[in-house]
Structures are given as C-alpha cells and as structure tokens.
Amino acid sequence: MSKSIVAIVGRQNVGKSTLHNRIARKPLAIVEDLPGTTRDRIFTNVAWQGVEFTLIDTGGLEIAPRSTVAQGVREQVEAAIAEADVIIFLVDVKSGLIPADLEMAEMLRRVSKPILLVANKADNARLETGAVEFYGLGLGEPLAVSAYHGRGTAELLDRIISRLPVPPPAETGSEIMKVAIVGRPNVGKSMLLNAVLGEKRVIVDDVPGTTRDAVDTLVDFNGQSVLLIDTAGIRRRGRLGVGVERYSVLRALRAIGRADVALLVLDATELVTAQDMHVAGYIQQEIKGVVVVVNKWDLIADKDLTEWNTGIRSYLKFIAYAPVLYTSAKFKQEVDRILPQAHQVYQERLKRLPTAEVNDVIQQAVATHNLPRSGRKRLKVRYATQAEVNPPTFVFFVNDARLIHFSYRRYLENKLRQAFGFTGTPVRLVFKAKAES
C-alpha cells in the first residue's frame, strides 16, 4: 500500500521546518536514511504507533504574493494541499492571530480534508494558554505545541494517525504484479511504456515533466495480469518546478509504494547521476524489487557490457542485487525482456524457504566467520526462519540484538543470497533477542 501524505502549511516563520525536523529526527518517529545518496528532507517517511505516513514541509505562504518566488511558493503549497490526506495548519502563539492566518484559514475551509490546527511556540504554560485565541479561525480546537522543545508532538502524532484514511481491505483472488516505471525526467519512461505495450497508451513528449500523474495500465503477461504504473520524473529539490510539477514527486513516490517491482530507468547518454541514485534510494527504502533499465542504448557507440555493468554497479552499490537491462524504447530494442525480468524479480519476492534450509545456511555462515562481540559478550545466533514474503523477511533469534552491526548484517544477507538467490529484491533481516534457556 502507498503511504498517506501529511502536509505542514502556514505563513512564514511559524516553525514549519522545525516541526518537520522534530517529528522526523527524534526517537518518537522512525526515519530511514537512504544509502548512497544525500536525502532531501522535504519528504520524510514517519511511523507512529504502527502507522506509516509521508510528512512533507512547504514554504511560507503569502496570500497575495508580490514576487515570482512568492507566487511559486503559493502554487507549491496549493499543490501540496491537493495531494495531502491530512493538513497541519501551523500558527504562532507568540505572534497571535493576525490577518494572514484568517485569510489562510478561509482558503483551508474550502478544502474537504481533515485539518489539524496547531499553535506552535507554546514553550511554557503561559504561552500555551494563548492558543485559545485561534478558536477564532473556525477550524476547531487548536493544539498547543513547541516544536523546538518537543512539547505536544506525541499528542499531535496521535491526532494525525486518527485522521488518516483507513487502508482499503486486502484484495482477494489472484495477485496482480504491480510494476512502477520511475526515474528522473526525460529518460524515456513513457516511451518505454508504449514500447512494452506495443501501442501509444500515454502521451510521449521530449519536454521534461510531461507526465504529471501516475498512469495505470493493466496488461496481460503470459496469462497473468500486470499493472504498469507510469510516473512523473523525480527531480532534485533544487531543480523542482512550481505548482503541480513540484508535487508530482509525491505521486511518483506513491507509485513506488504501491508497486512490487520498480523499473529504474536511466539515460545511457548521461550514465548514473545524483538524481538516479536518489530515486534508487527511495526504491530501496520502500523495500521494493528493482530492475535497472538503461534506455537510449541506440545512442551509444561503445557497447562493452562488462564495462557498463561495472560502472553502473559502482554507483548503485546499495542495490547491487538489481539486474541491468539495456534498451532503446525508440527502436523497441530489448524491450521484450523487461516484463519477463520484472516477473522473475516478483517471483523472487514471493519465494518461501523451509526453516531447516535457512538454518543450515545460517549455521554454516556463523561457524565460518568471527562473531561480533562487546567486551566479554559474544553474539550467539540460535536459529533463523523466514517470516514473510514480498519482501522476503528473515527473523534471527539471538542472545543480544545490540551486538549486530552493519557489516555482519550484510555478511548474513550475502550468505542468504548466495544460497537462495533473491535477484532484484531487497532482503529484510530482523534480529530478536532470545533469553538463555
């Protein structure tokens, strides 16, 4: 399922970014960093009481913008409001109720979405009483918080998750493989979709950013239904345009969340860019299967695949398990390999292994490698089992989960891959402490 979106909006200097960072960076929220790239913190995946959502920050809103930049910010905020499932309207108790707050409240009253009125900078009990002034906005009870000190943020998170939409019930019947086509703008995603389909089902244009909504297309692959999702290009924060184009990123991220497998489309003429690594990081963070599709291969003269594979994997080390295909959507070269490869990755995600086989591999791995230790305490791996599929999830019962560090986790994952494959999909490892018997 794709995550719900919560947007923080308000005028300038009310503490939107402080609140965003407070929720994102403290132990009360779970935030996963993206390996191999610097993550843009405007989008943060947060978990609270077992409920996950994406939190987004926005610029300070001016009701009557007088500059091009201010107008751009307004369009961005309006687009964020349009995309959000829940809106946090942040005001400032120190400034009190001012005309700009009244005008913004009027705009939000026209939106049929849950709105949480949050009065920030209530750093003490005296300031907290000032929140009652904001009842005058007509948006319900204001919640007094101090984003800087962390006061009231737990209650705010409780209110957020209580207003998020209820996830639809799980689908019954045969599973549909869902494949998202993602990447930065103008790498040929829509043309690639048309080449796979063999017909012009979506608009193809050389202008970056033509596709703004995620477009779903249901196709038949060897008797199995496959949902193909075309998306808008994902750009770096500094390169984002205004209005709907900026927040088309949210639709692309939602598409990744909905998918089982993501096709990460690269432009062969530009190798692997920082933006490509950024998108790959989102795919890995969502624990989705991935196939790297190098498009515009017809424009390359030196087609030494060994050298190309080495170069691409040197940039995308954190998804080294991803298969790489070289295609030309324009001339429909090798595009017939895309769905079979995506299907193979999907099958790897559904692979379930007997506990006995998993334990044989893990015990051999433990016996042939120095176990982590802290002081006199050494790690003991009692047994392991596969708990889930899609993505493959393995639970390890150990004497002390704190003794597991990144390098040993990677070692165990590599041993599982050597024994069982899992081509194209992340493998999730969970370590649980089991007391001595």
Secondary structure by P-SEA (a helix, b strand, c coil): cbbbbbbbbbcccccaaaaaaaacccccbbbbbbccccccccbbbbbcccbbbbbbbbcccccccccaaaaaaaaaaaaaaaaccbbbbbbbccccccaaaaaaaaaaaacccbbbbbbcccccaaaaaaccccccccccbbbbbccccccaaaaaaaaaaaaccccccccccbbbbbbbbcccccccaaaaaaaaaccccbbbbccccccccbbbbbbbcccbbbbbbbbccccccccccccccccaaaaaaaaaaacccccccccccccccaaaaaaaaaaaaabbbbbbbbcccccccccaaaaaaaaaaaaacccccbbbbbbbccccccccaaaaaaaaaaaaaaccccaaaaaaaaaaaaaabbbbbcccbbbbbccccccccccbbbbbbccccccccaaaaaaaaaaaaaccccccbbbbbbbbbbccc
